[in-house]
Amino acid sequence: MNDFRDMLGAGPAAPAGARPAACVKPKKRTQHELQQELGVSREVLKLMGDAPPPILITSRPILKPSIRLAKVSGWKWAPFSNPARTDGLVLHHWVKAQDPDDGYRFSVFNKRADVVAYTDDEYEQHLADPAWTKPDTDHLFDLCRALDLRFAVILDRYDPPSGTARDMEDLKHRFVEVTRRILTLRHPLPDPSQKAVIASLQFDAAMERERKAHVRALMSRTQEEMDEEEQLLAELLMFEERHAKISKDRQEFLTRFYKGLDPHDLASYNTKRRKIREASYMNMHNADMNAAAAAAAKAEPAAPAVEGIVTTTDKLNPGVFLRTSKLTSVKPALQTKLSAILQEVGVRPLDRPVMCSTAVYQRFEELKANALQLLELKKQADKLESELRTFAHKRELYHSLDKRPTSSPAPPVERKRRR
C-alpha cells in the first residue's frame, strides 16, 4: 500500500487511530512568545487582544560592533613639489606607504594658455599698426602669457612703455587681431579644425562697448524704473491673454456660424477677406500718395526732364526687371484676334518690344488698348446686327400672317340630347 502512495506522491499512510492533519489544531502560542515575536511590551499586547496588529511590526535587530581584524596600512611623511611653480619650493604631506610615488596628483590641473609668439620680421611685415607700437604689443603679449588671458588682471597690470591709455576692449582687439594674422600667415591651407579656430578669432570692440553700456544702464536702474517696467510687463501679459481669448471666441463663432462648411472653403474665404482688406488699404495709401504728389507738383515748378530718368508713382518690384515685363496680358480667347489686328496695321508678332524705351512701351500699350477697344466695339456691333436681323425676320413673319386669306367658319355640330 505504501508503494502505491509513493508512486502517487501522497506520502506514507497515517497510523491506525491517528487524526487527520486538517483536524489537528495548531498549538496556541503563549503571551511571552507573542511578545518576543512582535517586539512590543506586555501592555500593548493586551490592548491588541486577539486582533492582528494594525501595522507591520518588525523586531529590531541587535546591532553588535564588528571588529575588523585587517592589518592597518602604513602612512609616511613624504616631500612633493608642484610643477606649476618655478621657484623649486618643496612641501610635505602624508601619503600611504604602499602607494606609488607618481608626483603631485593635482598637477593635471596645471593648464596654461597657448599664446602665439612672433618674430621681428613678422611684426614689421604683417602686424604693424599705427595705433600700436612694438614695445606696447610685446608688453601686452607678455602679460597674456603670465596671467593666462585674464584680461581683468591684465588691464590692471598693463603699463605700456608709450604711456598710451587703453581700455579692455582695445587690449582684446589687439590680441585677437595679432593672433588671427599670425595663424593665417603660418597656415595658408588650414585643416577644418584650424579653419574653425581662425574663423572664431573675431572681436568687435564697438559692439562690446555698446553691450557694456547697456549692462551698466540695466544695472543702474532706479526702483521707480523697475516698478514701471514690471507694470508694463503685466499690462503686456494681460493684453496677450485678452488677445488669445478674443481669438478663441472668434474661432468658436466662425466654427458655429460656418457649421458644415468645408475647412478649405473657410480658409479661402478668410484669404479673400484679407486680400480685399489689403487691397482697400493699398488703394487708400495710393490715393493719399497721389494727392500728396499732386499738391507737391502744384506747389513746386516741374523739374526739367533728364534723358533716361523716369519718375513714376506706380509700385515697382524690388530688384532689376525689364520694362516689358509690365506689359498687360491678354486673354487667350482674344490673342488671335489681337494679333490679326496688329498685323493689319503692320506690327508683326516678332515686332513685340523686348528691351524698349519708355516712349515705345507707352505707344505699344496705347495701340494694344485701342485694338482691344475696337474688338469690344465690333463684338457689340455684331450683337446689335444679330438682334436687328432677328427683329426683321419676326416682322416679316407677322406681315405674312396678316395678308393670308381668312377661311369660312365651320358649321356647328349638332349634338343629341341624352335622356
Buried (B, 14 or more C-beta within 10 A) or exposed (E): EEEEEEEEEEEEEEEEEEEEEEEEEEEEEEEEEBBEEBEBEEEEBEEBEEEEEEEEEEEEEEEEEEEEEEEEEEEEEEEBBBEEEEEEEEEEEEBEEEEEEEEBEEEEEEEEEEBBEBEEEBBEEEBEEEEBBBEBBBBBBEBBBEBEBBBEEBBEEBEBEEEEEBBBBBBBBBBBBBBBBBBBEEEEEBEEEBEEBBEEBEBEBEEBBEEEEEEEEEEEEEEEEEEEEEEEEEEEEEEEEEEEEEEEEEEEEBEEEEEEEEEEEBEEEEEEEEEEEEEEEEEEEEEEEEEEEEEEEEEEEEEEEEEEEEEEEEEEEEEEEEBBEEBEEBEEEBEEBBBEBBEEEEBEEEEBBEEBEEEEBEEBBEBBEEBBEEBEEEEEEEEEEEEEEEEEEEEEEEEEEEEEEEEEEEEEEEEEEEE
